[in-house]
């Protein structure tokens, strides 16, 4: 999750940003996943956002769409989403959209 927060900061922490429309696929080890339930995964993402982004992150909510947890949040006024996906070769990714 460190890479996710670095990406969020790199997109949004610029002087007078006009628009944030960044999207990043960040690969992670399946070991990090630990076969968590949807609730545990949402809690993990929320906790990491708060730890790394502090008071600038807010409105953290999770929804489940097609058995996939999507965590919505705001960071310094920008809206973002994070969700987990994998490709046909079995590589796991966090998808981060700002």
C-alpha positions in Angstrom: 0.0 0.0 0.0 3.0 2.3 0.3 3.2 2.6 -3.5 -0.5 3.5 -3.6 -0.1 6.4 -1.2 3.0 7.6 -3.0 1.1 7.6 -6.3 -1.9 9.5 -4.7 0.5 12.1 -3.4 2.4 12.4 -6.7 -0.8 13.1 -8.6 -2.5 15.4 -6.1 0.3 17.2 -4.2 1.2 19.7 -7.0 0.7 23.5 -6.8 -2.7 24.5 -8.1 -3.7 21.2 -9.7 -6.3 21.8 -12.4 -7.4 18.2 -12.8 -6.5 14.8 -11.4 -7.3 12.0 -13.8 -4.5 9.6 -12.9 -5.0 5.8 -12.9 -2.3 3.3 -11.9 -2.0 -0.5 -11.7 0.3 -1.4 -8.9 1.3 -5.0 -8.7 1.4 -6.7 -5.3 2.3 -10.1 -3.9 -0.6 -12.5 -3.3 1.0 -13.0 0.1 -0.1 -9.5 1.0 -3.7 -10.4 0.3 -3.9 -13.3 2.9 -7.3 -14.4 1.5 -9.0 -11.7 3.5 -12.8 -11.3 3.6 -14.2 -8.3 1.9 -14.6 -6.5 5.2 -11.0 -7.2 6.2 -9.7 -6.0 2.9 -11.8 -2.8 3.1 -10.5 -2.2 6.7 -6.9 -2.8 5.6 -7.1 -0.3 2.7 -8.9 2.3 5.0 -6.2 1.9 7.7 -3.4 2.3 5.3 -4.8 5.4 3.7 -5.2 7.0 7.1 -1.8 6.0 8.2 0.0 7.3 5.1 -2.1 10.3 4.1 -3.2 11.5 7.5 -5.9 14.1 8.0 -5.9 15.0 4.3 -7.8 11.7 3.5 -11.5 11.4 4.3 -14.9 10.2 3.3 -13.6 6.6 3.2 -16.4 4.2 2.2 -16.3 0.8 0.7 -18.8 -0.8 -1.7 -19.0 -4.3 -3.2 -19.6 -4.6 -6.9 -19.5 -8.1 -8.5 -17.9 -9.5 -5.3 -15.1 -6.9 -5.6 -14.4 -4.4 -2.8 -14.0 -0.8 -4.1 -12.8 1.7 -1.5 -13.8 5.3 -2.3 -12.1 8.3 -0.6 -11.2 11.9 -0.9 -7.8 13.3 -0.6 -7.3 17.1 -0.5 -10.6 17.5 -2.2 -10.0 15.0 -5.0 -12.1 11.8 -5.2 -10.4 8.5 -5.6 -11.0 4.8 -5.8 -8.9 1.7 -5.0 -9.8 -1.9 -5.9 -8.0 -5.2 -6.3 -7.9 -7.1 -9.6 -5.8 -9.7 -11.3 -4.9 -10.7 -14.8 -5.2 -14.0 -16.7 -1.7 -15.0 -15.5 -2.7 -14.6 -11.9 -0.8 -11.4 -11.2 -2.5 -9.3 -8.5 -2.8 -5.5 -8.8 -4.2 -2.7 -6.9 -6.0 -0.3 -9.2 -5.9 3.3 -8.1 -7.9 6.0 -9.8 -7.9 9.7 -8.9 
